[in-house]
Amino acid sequence: MRKLPRLARFVALAPLFLALAACKMEVLKPSGDVAERQKDLLLTSTWLMLIIIIPVMLLTVLFAWRYRASNKNATYKPDWDHSTKFELVIWAAPLLIVICLGAMTWVGTHLLDPYRPLDRIAEGQPVPDQDPLRVEVVALDWKWLFIYPEQGIAMVNEMAVPVDREVEFSLTSTSVMNAFYIPAMAGMIYAMPGMETKLHGVFNNPGEYQGLASHYSGAGFSGMRFKAHAVDQAGFDAWVDEARASGANLDRAKFLELETPSENVKPTPFGEVDPSLFDRIVNMCVEDGKICMAEMMALDAQGGTGLAGTMNMAQLTHDKDVRRGVARPVFGSQPFMVTGFCTPADSAKMFADLRENAPVIRKDQSPMRGIALPRPENRLGIEMPRIIQDARRDDAAEPKL
């Protein structure tokens, strides 16, 4: 009679196991080289910690069983308080594990720096002589905007990139701090208003992958998900042509409409984009007449504008805090903004200068070795070891990096 309720419990739990079977383990089965190396770092760190955790858990059960009160055959030493060998084992082993974890974390942090251009597309496959695909990402309430400056298009809540091509993401936000994350491609990176962050990644396998906001940002946070398509070059060109065929134009006025908080927004293409839109978003001057941060910092570097600056103000007609649901203060002056001093021609030149892309410099990411350090000055007349020499010299005995 008791077996039937237990069987019923297992049958009731069966749908839960079926639901779990449909989950995709994107973190442990990535599709990009950066995410693959992050997975290796994660698994290696876990195995190293298990070297200590598993014996401790087993010994806890063993000691509890062996030295239980009912076991009269167990050794009983109430005056025992110290063992040098025992102390050496319990402290030396964790210390070695911590040293290994620290070294791995330090090296991995530098090798997988999101700001650093990739040193390879995949294991054994160097980066081709080709500029990375640039994608500008804007975190809105509550949706993602992807701008492709080289293709002149934009897309809401959907992106596509070619397989085996490096992608350089430039990220910012319009309201609160958010976090951009494609688990199968690369690590998480924050997007913050008034700032620009970078992320480099690559997809090695075609497919449709999940992207999401991994930082809570308000009521519509759960709907900030998008599809990342990894396709071949022909498929990417077709995707770009389809976006261009939409005929929609994402200018500054349209962006201010798009900035209005909304939830669960469907993918929306834009066939044309204002070339200076992303820079204006970063500099917080999408509104007409509003001064840009770059302009304000340049004026401050020259000593400021003096009394003229106190009168160079206008009423704030686009208050995104109010549109987000944050009430204006009851007391105090009405919201205002500082207007710009630059002419449209000056602003165009400023953004053109900001858009000058520096050449991609790929650093040697091989394990760090001291043989490349410059030889220290010998002030004591002592012969220095051969290993401490300048490996950059042509006649150096040690190999160059």
Backbone torsions as a table, in degrees:
resi	resn	phi	psi	omega
1	MET	NA	-30.9	-178.4
2	ARG	-78.2	-21.1	-177.8
3	LYS	-71.3	-31.2	-177.5
4	LEU	-63.8	-46.9	177.3
5	PRO	-61.0	-38.7	178.7
6	ARG	-63.6	-42.2	178.2
7	LEU	-63.4	-38.4	178.9
8	ALA	-64.4	-35.2	178.5
9	ARG	-64.9	-44.5	179.3
10	PHE	-63.3	-39.5	178.4
11	VAL	-64.9	-37.8	179.4
12	ALA	-67.6	-31.7	-179.3
13	LEU	-83.5	-11.3	-176.9
14	ALA	-59.3	-42.6	178.8
15	PRO	-60.6	-29.8	178.4
16	LEU	-65.3	-42.3	178.2
17	PHE	-66.6	-35.5	176.9
18	LEU	-65.9	-37.7	178.4
19	ALA	-66.4	-39.7	178.2
20	LEU	-66.6	-28.9	-179.7
21	ALA	-66.9	-21.9	-180.0
22	ALA	-84.9	-7.9	-178.6
23	CYS	-71.4	141.6	176.8
24	LYS	-98.5	123.7	179.8
25	MET	-87.2	73.3	-173.8
26	GLU	-69.3	-30.9	-180.0
27	VAL	-68.6	-38.7	-178.9
28	LEU	-92.2	-8.1	175.1
29	LYS	-132.3	67.7	-175.1
30	PRO	-75.1	168.8	179.3
31	SER	-117.4	0.8	-179.4
32	GLY	-122.8	153.1	-176.4
33	ASP	-65.3	-38.9	-179.9
34	VAL	-63.8	-47.5	178.2
35	ALA	-65.0	-32.1	177.9
36	GLU	-64.8	-43.6	178.7
37	ARG	-70.1	-32.7	174.3
38	GLN	-66.3	-37.8	176.6
39	LYS	-63.6	-42.4	178.4
40	ASP	-61.1	-41.4	178.2
41	LEU	-63.8	-41.1	179.7
42	LEU	-64.4	-46.7	-178.3
43	LEU	-67.8	-42.4	179.5
44	THR	-62.1	-42.5	177.9
45	SER	-62.9	-39.5	179.8
46	THR	-65.0	-44.7	179.1
47	TRP	-62.8	-39.6	178.7
48	LEU	-63.0	-41.2	179.0
49	MET	-69.3	-32.9	179.1
50	LEU	-67.2	-22.0	176.3
51	ILE	-59.0	-32.5	177.7
52	ILE	-93.7	-41.2	-172.5
53	ILE	-65.6	-46.0	-176.4
54	ILE	-63.2	-49.2	177.0
55	PRO	-60.2	-37.6	179.7
56	VAL	-64.1	-43.5	179.6
57	MET	-64.9	-41.6	179.0
58	LEU	-66.9	-42.5	-179.9
59	LEU	-67.5	-31.1	176.6
60	THR	-61.2	-45.1	178.4
61	VAL	-68.0	-41.2	-178.8
62	LEU	-62.7	-46.2	-179.1
63	PHE	-65.1	-40.4	179.7
64	ALA	-63.0	-35.8	-179.9
65	TRP	-78.8	-44.5	-174.8
66	ARG	-68.5	-40.0	-175.4
67	TYR	-104.6	34.4	175.3
68	ARG	-71.1	161.8	-174.4
69	ALA	-65.0	-30.1	-176.2
70	SER	-81.9	-9.0	-179.3
71	ASN	-88.8	98.9	-178.7
72	LYS	-77.9	-13.0	-178.8
73	ASN	-87.3	-8.7	-179.4
74	ALA	-71.9	147.0	178.5
75	THR	-64.8	133.9	-177.8
76	TYR	-123.1	110.8	179.8
77	LYS	-129.7	84.1	-177.5
78	PRO	-66.7	-20.3	-178.3
79	ASP	-96.1	2.3	-179.9
80	TRP	-72.7	134.4	179.9
81	ASP	-142.8	-5.9	-176.6
82	HIS	-158.9	143.9	172.9
83	SER	-147.0	117.7	-178.0
84	THR	-62.5	-42.8	179.2
85	LYS	-63.2	-42.3	-179.6
86	PHE	-65.3	-42.8	178.1
87	GLU	-62.7	-38.9	179.9
88	LEU	-63.4	-40.6	-178.5
89	VAL	-69.4	-47.3	-173.3
90	ILE	-73.6	-17.3	178.0
91	TRP	-102.6	-35.0	-176.5
92	ALA	-70.2	-44.0	-177.6
93	ALA	-62.8	-50.4	176.5
94	PRO	-61.9	-34.6	179.0
95	LEU	-62.5	-42.0	178.1
96	LEU	-64.7	-39.6	178.3
97	ILE	-63.6	-43.5	179.8
98	VAL	-63.8	-39.6	177.9
99	ILE	-62.7	-44.9	178.5
100	CYS	-63.2	-43.9	179.2
101	LEU	-63.7	-41.7	179.2
102	GLY	-63.0	-42.7	179.3
103	ALA	-65.6	-44.0	179.2
104	MET	-62.8	-42.9	-178.5
105	THR	-65.9	-42.1	-177.6
106	TRP	-65.5	-47.7	-179.9
107	VAL	-66.5	-44.7	-179.2
108	GLY	-63.9	-34.3	178.9
109	THR	-62.6	-39.1	-179.7
110	HIS	-77.8	-40.4	-177.9
111	LEU	-69.5	-30.9	-177.9
112	LEU	-107.0	27.2	176.8
113	ASP	-58.6	122.4	-177.5
114	PRO	-63.1	-22.0	179.5
115	TYR	-81.7	-16.0	-174.6
116	ARG	-85.5	130.5	175.4
117	PRO	-58.6	152.4	-177.0
118	LEU	-66.6	147.3	174.8
119	ASP	-99.8	-8.4	177.8
120	ARG	-160.8	157.3	175.2
121	ILE	-86.4	-39.3	175.9
122	ALA	-154.6	174.8	180.0
123	GLU	-62.2	121.9	-178.4
124	GLY	80.2	5.5	-179.2
125	GLN	-124.4	102.0	-177.9
126	PRO	-69.8	164.8	178.6
127	VAL	-71.4	127.0	179.5
128	PRO	-68.3	162.9	179.1
129	ASP	-75.5	75.5	-175.3
130	GLN	-151.6	135.7	178.3
131	ASP	-65.0	145.3	177.3
132	PRO	-66.6	153.2	174.4
133	LEU	-73.6	124.6	-177.5
134	ARG	-96.2	127.3	178.8
135	VAL	-128.9	125.9	179.0
136	GLU	-100.6	125.5	-172.7
137	VAL	-115.7	131.3	179.1
138	VAL	-123.3	124.4	175.4
139	ALA	-88.2	117.1	179.7
140	LEU	-111.9	176.4	173.1
141	ASP	-94.2	111.7	-13.2
142	TRP	-122.7	84.8	-174.5
143	LYS	-161.6	168.0	178.7
144	TRP	-115.1	137.3	176.6
145	LEU	-114.7	125.6	178.6
146	PHE	-112.0	121.5	179.2
147	ILE	-112.1	129.1	176.6
148	TYR	-106.6	95.0	-174.0
149	PRO	-65.1	-33.9	-179.0
150	GLU	-73.0	-32.4	179.7
151	GLN	-91.8	-15.6	178.4
152	GLY	72.3	28.8	-179.7
153	ILE	-127.5	171.7	175.6
154	ALA	-148.3	157.6	-179.2
155	MET	-147.1	140.3	176.4
156	VAL	-99.8	127.3	174.1
157	ASN	59.4	32.9	172.3
158	GLU	-164.5	143.1	176.6
159	MET	-145.4	157.6	177.8
160	ALA	-143.5	142.7	178.7
161	VAL	-141.9	152.9	176.0
162	PRO	-72.9	149.5	176.4
163	VAL	-71.1	144.2	176.4
164	ASP	60.9	31.6	172.3
165	ARG	-126.8	131.4	179.5
166	GLU	-62.8	138.1	178.8
167	VAL	-118.5	129.9	176.8
168	GLU	-110.0	111.4	178.7
169	PHE	-92.5	134.2	169.0
170	SER	-114.4	124.5	-169.7
171	LEU	-123.1	145.7	173.3
172	THR	-153.7	178.0	-179.7
173	SER	-138.1	160.3	-179.5
174	THR	-104.9	-18.3	-176.1
175	SER	-131.3	-76.0	-177.4
176	VAL	-115.5	166.7	177.9
177	MET	-66.2	138.0	178.8
178	ASN	-135.3	179.4	-178.7
179	ALA	-137.9	128.6	-177.3
180	PHE	-99.1	129.5	-174.5
181	TYR	-149.2	121.5	168.7
182	ILE	-118.7	96.3	-171.5
183	PRO	-55.6	-35.0	-176.4
184	ALA	-78.2	-10.7	-173.4
185	MET	-108.6	-53.2	-175.1
186	ALA	-159.4	-174.0	-177.8
187	GLY	-79.7	177.6	180.0
188	MET	-82.7	145.1	177.4
189	ILE	-140.5	141.9	-178.1
190	TYR	-80.3	149.7	172.5
191	ALA	-121.5	122.3	-173.0
192	MET	-127.8	143.7	179.6
193	PRO	-66.9	140.5	179.7
194	GLY	75.0	7.6	-179.7
195	MET	-137.4	160.7	177.5
196	GLU	-127.2	123.4	176.3
197	THR	-110.6	165.2	-175.5
198	LYS	-125.9	151.3	175.3
199	LEU	-150.8	130.7	176.6
200	HIS	-113.0	136.9	179.8
201	GLY	-159.2	176.9	-179.5
202	VAL	-156.9	147.3	170.9
203	PHE	-103.8	131.8	178.3
204	ASN	-103.0	-14.6	-179.0
205	ASN	-128.9	135.8	177.6
206	PRO	-68.0	152.9	178.6
207	GLY	156.4	-177.5	177.7
208	GLU	-113.5	123.0	-173.2
209	TYR	-122.7	158.4	-176.2
210	GLN	-91.6	132.1	171.0
211	GLY	-120.0	151.1	-174.3
212	LEU	-156.3	167.5	170.5
213	ALA	-94.8	119.5	-175.9
214	SER	-100.7	16.5	179.5
215	HIS	-131.4	125.2	-177.0
216	TYR	-60.7	131.6	-176.1
217	SER	-135.9	15.7	176.8
218	GLY	130.0	-165.4	-171.2
219	ALA	-60.3	-39.8	-176.3
220	GLY	-94.3	19.5	-176.1
221	PHE	-57.8	-41.5	-175.2
222	SER	-64.4	-21.0	-179.8
223	GLY	-93.3	3.8	-179.4
224	MET	-83.8	65.7	177.6
225	ARG	-123.4	151.4	-179.0
226	PHE	-147.5	163.4	177.3
227	LYS	-99.8	131.3	175.2
228	ALA	-108.6	115.8	-177.1
229	HIS	-99.4	125.2	173.0
230	ALA	-105.0	113.9	-173.6
231	VAL	-131.8	171.3	174.8
232	ASP	-76.5	176.0	-175.3
233	GLN	-63.3	-38.3	178.6
234	ALA	-64.6	-41.4	178.0
235	GLY	-65.9	-36.3	178.0
236	PHE	-67.9	-41.6	177.8
237	ASP	-62.2	-38.6	177.9
238	ALA	-66.6	-38.0	178.2
239	TRP	-64.8	-40.4	178.3
240	VAL	-65.7	-43.4	179.2
241	ASP	-62.7	-36.8	178.8
242	GLU	-65.8	-38.9	177.8
243	ALA	-67.3	-39.7	178.9
244	ARG	-65.3	-32.4	-178.4
245	ALA	-70.1	-14.1	179.8
246	SER	-64.9	-30.1	178.1
247	GLY	78.0	-4.4	-179.8
248	ALA	-73.8	145.5	-177.6
249	ASN	-117.0	121.4	178.3
250	LEU	-96.4	85.7	175.1
251	ASP	-97.7	-173.0	-176.0
252	ARG	-65.6	-40.5	179.4
253	ALA	-64.8	-41.6	179.1
254	LYS	-66.7	-35.9	179.1
255	PHE	-64.9	-39.0	177.9
256	LEU	-62.8	-32.6	173.6
257	GLU	-70.4	-41.6	-179.4
258	LEU	-65.6	-27.2	-177.5
259	GLU	-70.2	-16.3	178.9
260	THR	-58.4	131.4	-178.6
261	PRO	-54.5	131.9	177.5
262	SER	-153.1	156.6	-175.2
263	GLU	-122.4	150.2	175.1
264	ASN	51.1	51.9	-177.9
265	VAL	-78.7	134.3	177.7
266	LYS	-75.8	155.2	178.0
267	PRO	-55.3	129.4	-177.0
268	THR	-129.7	120.3	-179.1
269	PRO	-90.7	154.9	173.4
270	PHE	-132.5	122.2	-176.7
271	GLY	-79.7	-18.0	177.9
272	GLU	-136.3	147.9	-178.9
273	VAL	-138.9	139.7	173.2
274	ASP	-62.1	122.0	-175.9
275	PRO	-59.6	-27.1	-177.6
276	SER	-97.2	8.1	-172.2
277	LEU	-63.0	-49.2	-176.4
278	PHE	-63.1	-42.4	178.6
279	ASP	-63.3	-36.3	177.3
280	ARG	-69.9	-33.6	176.9
281	ILE	-65.6	-45.0	179.1
282	VAL	-62.7	-41.5	-178.4
283	ASN	-86.0	5.3	173.3
284	MET	56.4	48.0	-179.4
285	CYS	-142.9	43.3	176.8
286	VAL	-68.9	-34.5	-179.2
287	GLU	-64.3	145.8	177.8
288	ASP	-62.7	132.0	174.7
289	GLY	84.2	-12.7	-177.6
290	LYS	-76.6	139.3	-179.2
291	ILE	-71.4	142.3	178.3
292	CYS	-88.4	152.0	179.8
293	MET	-61.0	-39.1	179.4
294	ALA	-62.3	-40.3	177.8
295	GLU	-66.7	-43.1	-179.4
296	MET	-63.8	-41.7	179.8
297	MET	-67.4	-36.7	177.9
298	ALA	-65.1	-39.9	178.1
299	LEU	-67.7	-40.6	178.5
300	ASP	-64.3	-36.1	178.9
301	ALA	-65.3	-24.0	179.0
302	GLN	-94.7	8.9	177.3
303	GLY	107.7	0.3	179.0
304	GLY	87.2	-177.6	-176.8
305	THR	-108.7	-0.5	177.6
306	GLY	67.2	-146.5	-177.7
307	LEU	-65.1	-27.6	179.9
308	ALA	-61.0	-31.6	-179.7
309	GLY	-68.3	-29.6	-179.1
310	THR	-71.4	-20.6	179.7
311	MET	-102.1	-4.8	-176.7
312	ASN	-89.0	62.8	-175.7
313	MET	-132.6	161.0	179.1
314	ALA	-148.2	160.7	178.8
315	GLN	-68.0	137.2	-179.9
316	LEU	-79.2	109.3	-178.5
317	THR	-93.5	-17.0	-179.7
318	HIS	-122.3	93.5	-177.6
319	ASP	-104.0	102.3	-175.7
320	LYS	-73.6	-20.4	175.2
321	ASP	-66.4	-41.3	177.8
322	VAL	-66.6	-39.7	-179.8
323	ARG	-67.3	-24.3	178.9
324	ARG	-84.5	-8.5	178.2
325	GLY	105.7	3.3	179.0
326	VAL	-87.7	122.0	-175.9
327	ALA	-72.3	147.7	175.6
328	ARG	-73.0	153.0	177.7
329	PRO	-65.8	145.7	-179.3
330	VAL	-71.1	-42.2	-178.7
331	PHE	-100.6	164.0	178.9
332	GLY	98.6	177.0	-177.7
333	SER	-75.5	160.8	176.8
334	GLN	-67.9	148.7	-179.9
335	PRO	-57.0	137.5	179.7
336	PHE	-137.4	170.3	177.1
337	MET	-135.9	154.2	176.3
338	VAL	-85.6	127.5	-179.3
339	THR	-84.2	157.4	-176.1
340	GLY	-80.3	153.0	176.0
341	PHE	-95.2	-24.8	-174.0
342	CYS	-72.1	146.5	170.7
343	THR	-78.0	164.5	176.5
344	PRO	-55.2	-35.5	178.6
345	ALA	-67.3	-40.6	178.0
346	ASP	-64.5	-41.6	178.9
347	SER	-63.2	-41.3	178.8
348	ALA	-62.0	-40.4	179.0
349	LYS	-68.2	-38.4	179.2
350	MET	-62.4	-46.2	-179.6
351	PHE	-70.7	-30.2	175.4
352	ALA	-64.9	-39.9	177.2
353	ASP	-66.8	-38.2	178.8
354	LEU	-66.3	-27.2	-175.7
355	ARG	-86.9	-2.9	178.8
356	GLU	-65.7	114.8	-177.6
357	ASN	-85.8	125.0	176.7
358	ALA	-71.1	150.2	178.7
359	PRO	-61.9	144.4	-179.6
360	VAL	-72.4	122.1	179.4
361	ILE	-109.4	115.2	-179.3
362	ARG	-98.7	119.2	-176.9
363	LYS	-89.7	154.4	176.6
364	ASP	-70.5	116.6	-177.2
365	GLN	-103.9	21.4	175.5
366	SER	-69.2	162.2	-179.4
367	PRO	-52.9	139.3	-175.2
368	MET	-71.1	133.1	-179.7
369	ARG	-130.9	147.8	-176.4
370	GLY	-80.6	-6.6	-174.8
371	ILE	-71.7	-9.4	179.0
372	ALA	-94.7	0.9	179.2
373	LEU	-73.1	143.9	177.3
374	PRO	-65.7	144.2	-177.9
375	ARG	-66.9	128.2	-179.1
376	PRO	-68.8	154.6	178.9
377	GLU	-67.5	135.7	-179.1
378	ASN	-94.3	96.5	-177.9
379	ARG	-93.2	-12.5	-176.4
380	LEU	-105.1	-0.3	179.3
381	GLY	74.2	18.8	-179.1
382	ILE	-94.2	137.2	178.6
383	GLU	-67.9	122.6	-178.0
384	MET	-82.3	148.9	177.5
385	PRO	-61.3	154.2	-177.8
386	ARG	-66.3	-26.5	-177.9
387	ILE	-70.1	-23.1	-179.7
388	ILE	-97.7	84.9	180.0
389	GLN	-150.7	169.1	-178.3
390	ASP	-83.4	105.9	-177.7
391	ALA	-74.4	-6.7	179.8
392	ARG	-81.5	-12.6	178.0
393	ARG	-71.3	150.3	-179.7
394	ASP	-67.7	-30.9	-177.6
395	ASP	-95.9	15.8	-179.4
396	ALA	-69.6	139.8	180.0
397	ALA	-75.5	-30.2	-179.2
398	GLU	-81.7	150.2	179.7
399	PRO	-67.6	149.4	177.0
400	LYS	-78.8	154.1	174.8
401	LEU	-78.9	NA	NA
